[in-house]
Amino acid sequence: DTSVSHLSKQHLLGGKTLGLFSSIVIVVNNIAGPGMLVLPRVYQDAGWVIPTVVLIIICIASAFVATFLVDVMARVPGNSSFQRRIEFVNIFDEYWGRKGMQLA
């Protein structure tokens, strides 16, 4: 009975199927996707130095934030080896309670 409920939850919520490459592709898509249409105009108006420096700074900041998020996910009790499926909202629920989860 427990395995049936576990399988149905995994089927409904999806399993952990993303690898490193897929994760990188999703992050790059989410960061660069919407701005791709505007980048040529930005480079045309501002030159190549300032936009390139700003993009590098944003990429570094995003990497730090992602690292912190993964660290917090690993610190959720019972998830030190990422054996549980922890979503962004679950982190707020774990550390800030119901009000924090609603805020997220």
N, C-alpha and C positions, 0 to 999 in steps of 0.2 A: 504493500500500500504506500509506503514511504517513497519507494523508487518510482511509482506511478505518478505521485504528486510532484516529485522532483523533475521527472521527464516532462510533465505537462508545463511546469513553470519554465523550464529551459526552452521548450518549444515555443511558448507564448512570448517570452522575453528575449529569446535569442541566446545562443551560446557564445562562449568566448572564442571567436573564430578569426579575429583580426591578428595578423602577424605584424612584425616590425615594419616591413615595407608598406603594407596597407595602412598602418597607422600614420606613417610619414606622408603618404599620398593624401590622406584625409586632412591632416594638419595643413599641408601646403595648399590644398584646395580651399580650405576655410580661410586661410590668411590671405592668399593672393587672388582667389577667384573673383570676388566682387570688385576689387581694385584693378584688375587686369585691363578693363576697358578704359580706365582713366590714366593709367601709367604713361602711355605715349604722350598724352597732352601735358602731363606733369613734367616729363623730361624735356619736352619742347619748350615749355615756359620757363623752367628753372635750371636748365642745363643738366649735366649728368652727375656732378659731384654731390650736390646737396640731396637730391632724391636717393642716390645710392647710399650715402651715409645714413640717412634717416631709415631706409629699408633695412640696413644692417643692424642698426640700433633696435628697431622693432623686432627683428628676428631673434636677436640675443635676448631681449626682454621676454619674448614669447617662450623661448627655450627655458629660461629661468622659471617662469610661471608654470610651465608644464612639469618641470622637475619638482617644484614645490607641491603641485597637485598630486603627482604620483607618490611623493613622500607621505602626504597626508592620507592618501588612499591606503598605503601600506601600514600606516599606524592605526587604522580602524581595527578594533579588537577582532581577532580571528582571521585577519587578512594579511598577515605579514609576508606571505608568499603569493599573494593575489589569487587565493583559492576561492574567494567569494566574488560575486558580481556586485561591484560597488559603483553606483552612478554618482554624478555630481550632487544631486539632491540628497542622496544617502549620507554624504559627508556632513552636510549641514544638519541633517536629522541626528546623526550620531553625536556631534559635538555641541550643537546649539539647541537641540530639541525640536519640538513641533513648530515653534515660532520661527526658528531659523530655517527649517525646511520650507515653510510657507514664504519666507523672504526670498529664498533661492528660486 
